[in-house]
Structure formats: structure tokens, C-alpha cells
Amino acid sequence: MTEPLATHDFGNGGLDAAIEFFRRTRSELRTLRLVRISTDWVQLYDVNGDYFELRGLGYPDKDIIPVLKSFDTPFNPEAIHVPIAAPYKEFKTGRRYPWAADRVM
């Protein structure tokens, strides 16, 4: 596994600073592909395998929900905090509204 392109510690500024970190650094990544969340970090990956890491925040924390919503991750907010046996949870990112979904065929 490679090193992250950038890291941020969650304790420095809290939730707003974490969301701003991902927004500010997002231009350095290609199309977002997936997010991995452990008990103490969040890693946001692009299609090339490059990623950013947010340390100090994990799926047991209540602040994980707004962070995941900030990059359009489809997940179940009621089940995100449930512990698992795996080292991390993985979700695809970039939920999109399908073109012409509102049109009648």
C-alpha cells in the first residue's frame, strides 16, 4: 500500500475542518472511487489508487455520517456504527442522479 497524498488529524478543528480538508484536497485526485473506514481513520481513494487519509475519526463516531455524505457515499446511517470483524468498512463513492430518471418512457 502506498502512502497517502495528504493527511489530516480530526482533533484539529473537528468536523468542519475535516470536511474542508476533503474539499480542498479533492482537486488533487481523479474521479473518486471508494472510501475505507476503520475504527480510527477514513481513506478516500480515486480510480488510480491515490488517497487522502483523515486520522482520528472512524465508523464508531457520530461525526462519520456528515463526512461520508460530503462525498456522496451511499450507506445506511443506522448501521454505519455497528462493529465488524474486518479491519475496515468499504463503500463506493460518487452516487449520481441518473440522466433522464425523471422522464416517462
N, C-alpha and C positions, 0 to 999 in steps of 0.2 A: 504494500500500500504506500502511496506517495504521501508527502507532507501536504497539509492544507495551504492554499494560496494566501489565506488570511485567517486570523483567529480573533475572537473577542471573548472576554470574560463577562458572564452575565451579571455579576455583582456590581460592575461599573456602570451605574445608570439605570439598571433594571430593564423592564420590558420595552419602554420606548427606545432606549439605546440599542437593544438587541434587534428590534425591527429596523431601525435606522441603519445598523451595520449591514444587514442583508440588502436593504435597498441601495445603499451607497456602493457596495461592492459588487452588486449584481451585474453591472456592465462589463466586468472582467470575465464573466462566464459566458459560455454559449447557451443554447437552449437548455433550460432546466429539465432534469430527467427524474431525479428521485431525492428523497430525504431519508436519512437514517437517524434514529433517535434511540439513545441508550438512557440509562438512569442518570447520567451526568454530562452528556453532550448532545449536540444536534449538528449533523453534517449535511450540507446542501450540495448535491452533485449536478454537473452538467453532462451533456452527451459525450464529452471527451474523457470523463472521469476526473476532471479537476473539481475541487470542492473547497468550501469555506466551512469553518468549524466555530460553533458557539459553545463555550465551555461553561459548566456550572448550571445548566438547565437540562432537564430530562423529562421523560414521559410521566413520572410521578408528580411533577409540579403543575400547578394550576395555570401558570403562565405559558405553558406549551401550546395551548389552544389558539391564542391570538397570533403566536409566531407561525404556526402551521397555516393558519388562514391567510397570513400575509403573502405567502407564495402559492396560494390556490391548491392546497393539498386536500384531496378527498379522504376523509377519515370520520370515524364515529366518535363524537366528543364524549359520549357516555362511557365508551370502552377504552379510550386512549390511556387512562391511568392504570389499567389492570396489568399487574406484573406478568411477565412471561419467562420461560426458561431460556430463551435465546439471548444472545448478548445485546441485540438491538431490534427495534421495530423498523420496518422499511415501507415507505409509501411512495407512489408515483406523484409527481408534481405537475402543475400546469393544467389543471382542469379547465377545459374550454367549453364555450357555448357553441354547439354545432351550427354551422351555417344552414339557414332555411329551416331550422327546427320549428319555427312558429308558423310555417306556411302549410296550408292544406293541400294535399296531393290529390 
